[in-house]
Amino acid sequence: SDPRVRSSSRHTRHGETSHNKNGILQGQLDTALNDTGLRQAQRLGARLLKRKLEMPLSNTAYSSDLGRAAVTGRIVLEALGSD
């Protein structure tokens, strides 16, 4: 293995939903992100973009099939310039 190649992994939770805010367990309920959750995803994308400029990162993301997770990932990837 080439010692110059660096591999890393980042894990994050989806942004806030109204159920999170109200202490309701969601499980597999497909609860949408609220405005706070959307802003959280945007801020995460901005932080990762800054980090990417300092150290190149791969733009690969995996998420559950629940909308709140997929939307969080999509917002972050858009901030990083990925489709």
C-alpha positions in Angstrom: 0.0 0.0 0.0 1.2 3.5 -0.9 1.9 5.5 2.3 1.1 8.7 0.5 -2.5 7.6 0.0 -4.7 8.6 2.8 -8.0 7.1 3.5 -10.6 8.4 6.0 -14.2 8.1 6.7 -16.7 10.6 8.2 -20.0 9.8 9.7 -22.8 12.2 10.4 -26.4 12.1 11.5 -29.2 13.6 9.5 -30.3 17.1 10.3 -33.1 17.9 12.8 -36.7 17.0 12.2 -39.8 18.1 14.0 -39.9 14.7 15.7 -36.3 15.2 17.0 -37.2 18.6 18.3 -40.2 17.2 20.2 -38.5 14.1 21.5 -40.5 11.7 19.4 -38.7 8.5 18.3 -38.8 8.2 14.5 -37.5 4.8 13.7 -38.4 4.1 10.1 -40.9 6.9 9.9 -39.8 9.1 7.0 -40.0 12.5 8.8 -38.7 15.4 6.7 -36.0 17.8 7.8 -37.3 21.0 9.4 -35.8 24.4 8.7 -33.1 23.9 11.4 -32.2 20.5 9.9 -31.8 22.1 6.4 -29.5 24.8 7.8 -27.5 22.2 9.7 -26.9 20.2 6.5 -25.9 23.4 4.7 -23.4 24.3 7.5 -21.9 20.9 7.4 -21.4 21.1 3.7 -19.7 24.5 4.1 -17.4 23.1 6.8 -16.5 20.1 4.7 -15.9 22.3 1.7 -13.4 24.4 3.7 -11.7 21.2 4.9 -11.7 19.8 1.3 -9.8 22.9 0.2 -7.2 22.2 2.9 -7.0 18.5 2.2 -8.7 16.8 -0.8 -11.6 14.6 0.2 -13.6 12.1 -1.8 -17.2 13.1 -2.5 -18.7 9.7 -1.9 -21.7 9.5 0.4 -23.9 6.6 1.6 -27.1 7.1 3.4 -30.2 5.2 4.4 -33.2 5.3 2.1 -35.1 7.6 4.5 -35.6 11.1 3.1 -34.1 13.0 6.0 -30.8 11.1 5.6 -30.8 11.3 1.8 -31.6 15.0 1.8 -28.9 15.7 4.3 -26.4 13.9 2.1 -27.6 15.6 -1.1 -27.2 19.1 0.5 -23.7 18.3 1.7 -22.6 16.9 -1.6 -24.1 19.9 -3.5 -21.9 22.1 -1.2 -18.9 20.1 -2.2 -19.7 20.5 -5.9 -21.0 17.0 -6.5 -24.2 16.0 -8.2 
